[in-house]
């Protein structure tokens, strides 16, 4: 089927803004979704973005699933179904949530094809919506996890330009005091390469952006945090009666000398009472760049822990979070979602 056939049969019109696609179950539905999306977003149809919402045939007859589909459509159109207040212990003393941008970076691999690096950036990180979000992508060589230095500069620079234009055109918004970047995990042996290419690349992009737009007074603080889900460590509570170790029954942070003395790292365990606690693994966070100096300020680390935990509830498509927040902060989940 070509795009001309879809238009001739009046299935699609050139001025459409939203298409709801009912898919067959299984792999056939996944293939149809990929092919249909490529057809719709091709230049032969139009240059504007057409929103596509998919629902499976097996679930389209269920009321709750259909209502969830309409919620997703509302979110894609920029509606804000919910807002979260992280309730930081020190309020805005260390992290000003009203003046920060939060980015997520993930690389998705496909066999025998280029890997896709996706950067998501939220100008209002605690609004459960896509209204203030931007997404950019870059093709990496196949199976390559680290983004090259020059490519990272280009990707970050484009993101800054998009956000700057949107900020200027939105009354009451200003450039942020800090920029948080959450990166999906890499092996410990690649951390040094990651720093020299991606962290330094983002710093260089900020410097180039300031020079081009003559923003000498704007000097944002960069916080770059690596998030690794594949931890081999397990944690539990010691039962005083039996002497056995049982699963944790509340959220917690493991931070004191269990992990590494060279790096500032910690493990956040996102417990939820409906989840199988035996299968819930903690996520290891490694702070590679700390321009805000959170590691040196009394109580600032608690603000960071609460900030990260709140971001696990900002993936709007998971509302109403029946099993708790996502395993990683929402910007990474968005980047992973669109990279794939």
LINCOR-V460034 format. One line per field, one symbol per residue. ss: DSSP state (H for helix, E for strand, C for the rest). psi: psi as a letter, one per 20 degrees, with the letter a starting at -180 (. if undefined). A space follows every 50 residues. Layout:
ss: ???
psi: ???
//
This chain:
ss: CCHHHHHHCCCCCCCCCEEEEEECCCHHHHHHHHHHHHHHCCCCCCCCCC EEEEEECCCCCCHHHHHHHHHHHHHHCCCCCCECCCCCCCCCCCCCHHHE EEEEEEEEEECCEEEEEEEEEECCCCECCCCCEEEEEEEECCCCCCCCHH HHHHHHHHHHHHHHHHHHCCCCCCCCCEEEEEEECCCHHHHHHHHHHHHH HHHHHHHHHHHHCCCCCCCCEEEEEEEECCCCCCCCEECCCCCCEECCCC CEEECCCCCCCCCEEEEEECCCCCCCCCCCCCEEEEEEEECCCCCCCCCH HHHHHHHHHHHCCCCHHHCCCCCCCCCCCHHHHHHHHHHC
psi: prhhghghjkhpqhjqhpppppqqqahhhgghggggggghjqihgriqpp pppqpqhhiijpgghhhhghghggghijqnhqqpoilphkcjggooiilq qpqppqpppppkrqqopppqpphnikpmrjgkqqpqrqpqqpjphppqgh hhggghgggggghgghghiopiqrqqhqoppppqqrqhijgghgghgggh ggghggghghggjlmhionqppooppoohmqiqqqappohgijrprqqkq qrpoinjheqihqoqrppomqphiqohhioqqpppoohpmhikhiippih hhggghgghhhijjnhiipkmhkarrhrqhhgggggghh.
//
